[in-house]
């Protein structure tokens, strides 16, 4: 099972990523763009995800993925039940979401360096 603290540990290592408290909810941003957000009970995580792939993702694993709240449906956004994913899947979701909000060159240099800004290899 993945926790918000597991996500936080990864998200805070990503270049330009920072944590913010907005409306009593923890969110991770790059600049003003939110790429991760947690429900108040910390059981659900919303994440940046292409709208055109949202429905196929949810259909592929409805026990994991759910539509965003109606007010967020206009955004590139999906929600996941943290208890339904493992560490490697969380890592992939977080990195993909982060990649959607950073400049392409920054993402490319991050991955070319082995997964972090200092060049140290990331351990799964």
Backbone as CSV, one residue per row, in Angstrom:
resi,resn,N_x,N_y,N_z,CA_x,CA_y,CA_z,C_x,C_y,C_z
1,UNK,0.837,-1.187,0.000,0.000,0.000,0.000,0.882,1.250,0.000
2,UNK,0.485,2.222,-0.746,1.209,3.480,-0.856,0.549,4.515,0.057
3,UNK,1.364,5.340,0.686,0.850,6.418,1.529,1.215,7.772,0.929
4,UNK,0.590,8.800,1.454,0.925,10.150,1.018,2.393,10.454,1.308
5,UNK,2.915,9.954,2.412,4.319,10.194,2.736,5.251,9.550,1.715
6,UNK,4.857,8.395,1.174,5.656,7.768,0.116,5.709,8.684,-1.104
7,UNK,4.552,9.224,-1.462,4.480,10.136,-2.613,5.297,11.391,-2.332
8,UNK,5.153,11.943,-1.148,5.885,13.155,-0.757,7.389,12.941,-0.896
9,UNK,7.875,11.798,-0.428,9.304,11.500,-0.487,9.821,11.591,-1.914
10,UNK,9.065,11.064,-2.860,9.470,11.142,-4.262,9.268,12.543,-4.820
11,UNK,8.101,13.120,-4.614,7.768,14.412,-5.229,8.740,15.515,-4.823
12,UNK,9.198,15.488,-3.595,10.105,16.547,-3.144,11.522,16.407,-3.705
13,UNK,11.818,15.280,-4.352,13.124,15.130,-5.003,13.107,15.652,-6.437
14,UNK,11.931,15.920,-6.977,11.817,16.319,-8.378,12.132,17.806,-8.542
15,UNK,12.925,18.137,-9.546,13.268,19.544,-9.775,12.029,20.427,-9.906
16,UNK,12.078,21.573,-9.234,11.044,22.609,-9.242,9.758,22.211,-8.517
17,UNK,9.695,21.011,-7.979,8.491,20.553,-7.293,8.479,21.044,-5.851
18,UNK,7.309,21.477,-5.407,7.180,21.878,-4.009,5.781,21.552,-3.499
19,UNK,5.682,21.447,-2.193,4.426,21.114,-1.529,3.700,22.399,-1.130
20,UNK,2.384,22.378,-1.256,1.566,23.519,-0.860,0.311,23.007,-0.168
21,UNK,-0.176,23.771,0.781,-1.434,23.471,1.447,-2.471,24.438,0.898
22,UNK,-3.476,23.893,0.217,-4.505,24.710,-0.418,-5.864,24.164,0.016
23,UNK,-6.625,24.974,0.724,-7.942,24.528,1.173,-7.869,23.282,2.035
24,UNK,-6.891,23.214,2.899,-6.682,22.071,3.809,-6.343,20.777,3.061
25,UNK,-5.877,20.895,1.834,-5.463,19.725,1.048,-4.017,19.921,0.612
26,UNK,-3.271,18.843,0.667,-1.874,18.884,0.243,-1.812,18.709,-1.263
27,UNK,-1.054,19.612,-1.884,-0.864,19.572,-3.336,0.618,19.738,-3.636
28,UNK,1.022,19.191,-4.756,2.391,19.382,-5.234,2.315,20.143,-6.535
29,UNK,3.191,21.133,-6.639,3.179,22.046,-7.770,4.556,22.189,-8.379
30,UNK,4.532,22.663,-9.601,5.702,23.198,-10.275,5.247,24.576,-10.725
31,UNK,5.827,25.603,-10.143,5.316,26.956,-10.388,3.897,27.031,-9.849
32,UNK,2.975,27.455,-10.684,1.566,27.532,-10.264,0.770,26.319,-10.705
33,UNK,1.411,25.400,-11.430,0.710,24.224,-11.954,0.704,23.094,-10.928
34,UNK,-0.472,22.603,-10.620,-0.628,21.472,-9.699,-0.528,20.187,-10.507
35,UNK,0.308,19.259,-10.045,0.390,17.976,-10.727,-0.003,16.808,-9.835
36,UNK,-0.111,17.019,-8.527,-0.598,16.013,-7.585,-1.442,16.716,-6.534
37,UNK,-2.495,16.054,-6.078,-3.309,16.601,-4.985,-3.928,15.427,-4.236
38,UNK,-4.061,15.588,-2.931,-4.587,14.519,-2.081,-5.936,14.886,-1.497
39,UNK,-6.759,13.869,-1.312,-8.017,14.073,-0.601,-7.683,14.368,0.861
40,UNK,-8.628,14.940,1.564,-8.377,15.283,2.965,-8.055,14.066,3.808
41,UNK,-8.663,12.913,3.482,-8.386,11.690,4.246,-7.117,10.980,3.762
42,UNK,-6.471,11.530,2.746,-5.215,11.022,2.185,-5.337,9.630,1.569
43,UNK,-6.556,9.231,1.216,-6.771,7.924,0.594,-6.767,7.998,-0.931
44,UNK,-7.019,9.192,-1.478,-7.067,9.375,-2.929,-6.024,10.405,-3.340
45,UNK,-5.436,10.169,-4.498,-4.490,11.121,-5.061,-4.965,11.482,-6.464
46,UNK,-5.136,12.775,-6.697,-5.385,13.251,-8.044,-4.048,13.526,-8.703
47,UNK,-3.975,13.304,-10.001,-2.705,13.521,-10.694,-2.941,13.967,-12.123
48,UNK,-2.001,14.738,-12.631,-2.068,15.208,-14.014,-2.022,14.000,-14.942
49,UNK,-2.946,14.005,-15.908,-3.049,12.892,-16.837,-3.823,13.377,-18.057
50,UNK,-3.409,12.976,-19.269,-4.079,13.469,-20.477,-5.570,13.115,-20.498
51,UNK,-6.407,14.116,-20.777,-7.862,13.903,-20.818,-8.253,12.822,-21.813
52,UNK,-7.607,12.795,-22.966,-8.008,11.838,-23.994,-7.689,10.390,-23.623
53,UNK,-6.854,10.181,-22.629,-6.529,8.818,-22.171,-7.207,8.466,-20.852
54,UNK,-7.932,9.401,-20.287,-8.536,9.221,-18.961,-9.529,8.052,-18.932
55,UNK,-10.510,8.052,-19.828,-11.527,6.995,-19.799,-10.935,5.611,-20.046
56,UNK,-10.025,5.435,-21.014,-9.412,4.104,-21.159,-8.651,3.660,-19.900
57,UNK,-7.974,4.597,-19.233,-7.263,4.247,-18.003,-8.240,3.768,-16.941
58,UNK,-9.313,4.489,-16.746,-10.292,4.119,-15.722,-10.944,2.786,-16.058
59,UNK,-11.296,2.585,-17.321,-11.888,1.297,-17.733,-10.919,0.143,-17.519
60,UNK,-9.622,0.392,-17.683,-8.632,-0.677,-17.555,-8.468,-1.165,-16.117
61,UNK,-8.752,-0.312,-15.144,-8.580,-0.683,-13.737,-9.510,0.149,-12.848
62,UNK,-10.833,-0.093,-12.934,-11.774,0.725,-12.163,-11.632,0.570,-10.655
63,UNK,-10.966,-0.476,-10.217,-10.723,-0.648,-8.786,-9.625,0.295,-8.291
64,UNK,-8.853,0.860,-9.221,-7.766,1.785,-8.887,-8.106,3.221,-9.232
65,UNK,-8.561,3.440,-10.456,-8.694,4.779,-10.998,-10.150,5.230,-11.056
66,UNK,-10.371,6.506,-10.777,-11.711,7.091,-10.843,-11.634,8.463,-11.512
67,UNK,-12.777,8.873,-12.021,-12.873,10.193,-12.645,-12.559,11.279,-11.619
68,UNK,-12.094,12.420,-12.105,-11.917,13.551,-11.190,-13.290,14.045,-10.723
69,UNK,-13.258,14.865,-9.693,-14.502,15.501,-9.255,-15.060,16.281,-10.431
70,UNK,-16.390,16.444,-10.492,-16.973,17.167,-11.635,-16.327,18.529,-11.893
71,UNK,-15.946,19.233,-10.854,-15.324,20.546,-11.047,-13.931,20.452,-11.667
72,UNK,-13.316,19.266,-11.641,-11.973,19.079,-12.201,-11.969,18.347,-13.540
73,UNK,-13.137,17.971,-14.049,-13.190,17.201,-15.294,-12.658,17.966,-16.496
74,UNK,-12.659,19.282,-16.437,-12.161,20.058,-17.578,-10.637,20.035,-17.662
75,UNK,-9.987,19.595,-16.592,-8.525,19.554,-16.546,-7.987,18.185,-16.955
76,UNK,-6.696,18.145,-17.249,-5.993,16.882,-17.481,-5.768,16.250,-16.111
77,UNK,-6.720,15.433,-15.669,-6.712,14.992,-14.278,-7.437,13.667,-14.121
78,UNK,-6.917,12.809,-13.233,-7.528,11.528,-12.841,-7.233,11.336,-11.365
79,UNK,-8.001,10.496,-10.711,-7.733,10.162,-9.299,-7.452,8.671,-9.173
80,UNK,-6.640,8.335,-8.169,-6.290,6.942,-7.907,-6.454,6.663,-6.413
81,UNK,-6.873,5.445,-6.110,-6.949,4.996,-4.716,-5.550,4.538,-4.312
82,UNK,-4.928,5.209,-3.354,-3.552,4.883,-2.971,-3.414,3.448,-2.477
83,UNK,-4.412,2.930,-1.798,-4.346,1.563,-1.272,-4.331,0.516,-2.386
84,UNK,-4.700,0.914,-3.600,-4.801,-0.031,-4.709,-3.553,-0.089,-5.583
85,UNK,-2.539,0.729,-5.289,-1.330,0.722,-6.124,-0.110,0.375,-5.286
86,UNK,0.932,-0.076,-5.986,2.186,-0.388,-5.303,3.210,0.721,-5.581
87,UNK,4.378,0.575,-4.994,5.416,1.612,-5.113,5.836,1.878,-6.561
88,UNK,6.119,0.839,-7.368,6.522,1.129,-8.754,5.429,1.852,-9.553
89,UNK,4.170,1.481,-9.327,3.085,2.152,-10.048,2.948,3.603,-9.585
90,UNK,3.076,3.837,-8.279,3.030,5.202,-7.761,4.132,6.035,-8.386
91,UNK,5.319,5.479,-8.429,6.463,6.195,-8.993,6.194,6.585,-10.449
92,UNK,5.660,5.653,-11.220,5.360,5.931,-12.629,4.297,7.019,-12.767
93,UNK,3.248,6.964,-11.950,2.187,7.973,-12.016,2.720,9.358,-11.653
94,UNK,3.513,9.432,-10.583,4.052,10.714,-10.134,4.998,11.288,-11.190
95,UNK,5.890,10.473,-11.700,6.842,10.970,-12.704,6.138,11.404,-13.980
96,UNK,5.135,10.646,-14.419,4.387,11.041,-15.613,3.648,12.357,-15.388
97,UNK,3.042,12.515,-14.203,2.318,13.752,-13.891,3.279,14.936,-13.847
98,UNK,4.415,14.752,-13.198,5.427,15.816,-13.111,5.900,16.206,-14.513
99,UNK,6.107,15.210,-15.369,6.582,15.457,-16.730,5.606,16.328,-17.513
100,UNK,4.318,16.236,-17.186,3.319,17.049,-17.893,3.419,18.537,-17.568
101,UNK,4.051,18.895,-16.431,4.036,20.298,-16.010,5.405,20.976,-16.030
102,UNK,6.455,20.246,-16.363,7.783,20.863,-16.436,8.194,21.019,-17.898
103,UNK,9.131,21.909,-18.167,9.647,22.016,-19.537,10.237,20.684,-20.004
104,UNK,10.048,20.381,-21.261,10.525,19.109,-21.814,12.022,18.908,-21.604
105,UNK,12.781,19.976,-21.730,14.230,19.877,-21.538,14.598,19.505,-20.113
106,UNK,13.873,20.024,-19.133,14.129,19.681,-17.736,13.820,18.212,-17.487
107,UNK,12.702,17.741,-17.996,12.357,16.328,-17.831,13.404,15.444,-18.503
108,UNK,13.820,15.815,-19.703,14.821,15.018,-20.422,16.131,14.954,-19.648
109,UNK,16.587,16.078,-19.098,17.846,16.070,-18.349,17.708,15.288,-17.049
110,UNK,16.543,15.345,-16.422,16.289,14.575,-15.203,16.430,13.081,-15.483
111,UNK,15.757,12.615,-16.541,15.804,11.188,-16.849,17.168,10.775,-17.399
112,UNK,17.834,11.655,-18.137,19.160,11.344,-18.658,20.182,11.205,-17.534
113,UNK,19.939,11.910,-16.415,20.878,11.840,-15.288,20.618,10.632,-14.400
114,UNK,19.720,9.770,-14.818,19.424,8.590,-14.012,18.269,8.821,-13.053
115,UNK,17.585,9.924,-13.191,16.390,10.122,-12.400,16.453,11.186,-11.347
116,UNK,17.497,11.987,-11.323,17.476,13.121,-10.404,18.449,14.195,-10.853
117,UNK,18.288,15.349,-10.286,19.044,16.520,-10.733,20.543,16.411,-10.431
118,UNK,20.912,15.686,-9.386,22.325,15.581,-9.014,23.056,14.503,-9.803
119,UNK,22.282,13.648,-10.501,22.916,12.573,-11.245,23.044,11.286,-10.459
120,UNK,22.596,11.284,-9.196,22.621,10.051,-8.399,21.529,9.122,-8.908
121,UNK,21.803,7.821,-9.020,20.737,6.919,-9.489,19.624,6.829,-8.431
122,UNK,18.386,6.805,-8.909,17.236,6.629,-8.021,17.056,5.143,-7.766
123,UNK,16.835,4.792,-6.535,16.600,3.395,-6.169,15.105,3.158,-6.082
124,UNK,14.643,2.118,-6.762,13.198,1.801,-6.755,12.766,1.225,-5.438
